[in-house]
């Protein structure tokens, strides 16, 4: 998995650099797995991958919201809260957006939580304002699946199910790919087996 943090340095736009960092890391047909806020970037990555994209799996992830920025896709209260956090053109590291006990519930091991938090960087606010691309025929032609880990992503899982995607629902934590990888792997096996 590529380190995407360098793509968020320097001036905007950022989505193109994020896309290119992922594309540079893929050498053969692959299933693209997106977690959380990475979901809306998937259509552009798939387009750039072309035949190297075999399928997509969204894991507790936001779905594409074409023509809208991430900020525009949020409800008004959450958008306002994030706007209040912006300082010097950046949002603070992601772990500070939520109460400390929420992160502790997702990552109960103190040492792992400290290492995770130390790796986080501020997010350029300009990224939050960049419009997301529309899905293309390349994206629409791929098989898609959705793994719902937490109730916060029920609506996304429901939307994916209505679109005919294979949906697997688990009761876990949002950061399960880090702390409960076996649960996520089992959910992925369910998708590939079914």
C-alpha positions, 0 to 999 in steps of 0.5 A: 500500500503506498504512502499517500501523505507526500501527495498532500504536500504542496499546493492544490489540487491534490486528488490528481496526486493521490490518484497517481500515487495509487496508480504508480503502486499497481503493477498488475490487475488488482482489486482496489479496496478503499476505506473511509473517506478514500471511497469518493476518489475510487472512480478517478483511480479506476479510470487511471488504472484502466485494465489494471482495475479488476474490482472495487471494495469499499470498506466502511467507506463513503461512496462516490459523490460526483460533482460535490466536494467532500465538504459539500457532501457532509451534513451542515452541522458536521461541515460547520464543525470542520470549518471551525477547526481549520487553521492556516489552511489545514484541518488538524490530524484526523484523530483530533476530530473526535473525542479521545474515547472514540479513538480509544474504543477503535484502538484499545491498545495504547501503544498501537494508538500512539503509533497510529496517531503519530503517523497522522498529519494535518489535512490541507483544507483545499482537498476537502473543497475539491470536486469529486469526479463522476464515475465513468463507464470503466468504473460502472463496468467493474464488479463492486462490493461493500463491507459495512463495519459500523452503523455510521455507514448503514446508509452507504451499505444500503445504497450499495445494496440497492445498486446491486453490489455484494454487501457484507455487514459486520459489527465491528469498529471503523478502524478494524482494518488496523485493529481487527484485520482478521474480521476484515479478511473474513468479510473479504473472503465472504465477498470473493466466495460469494 
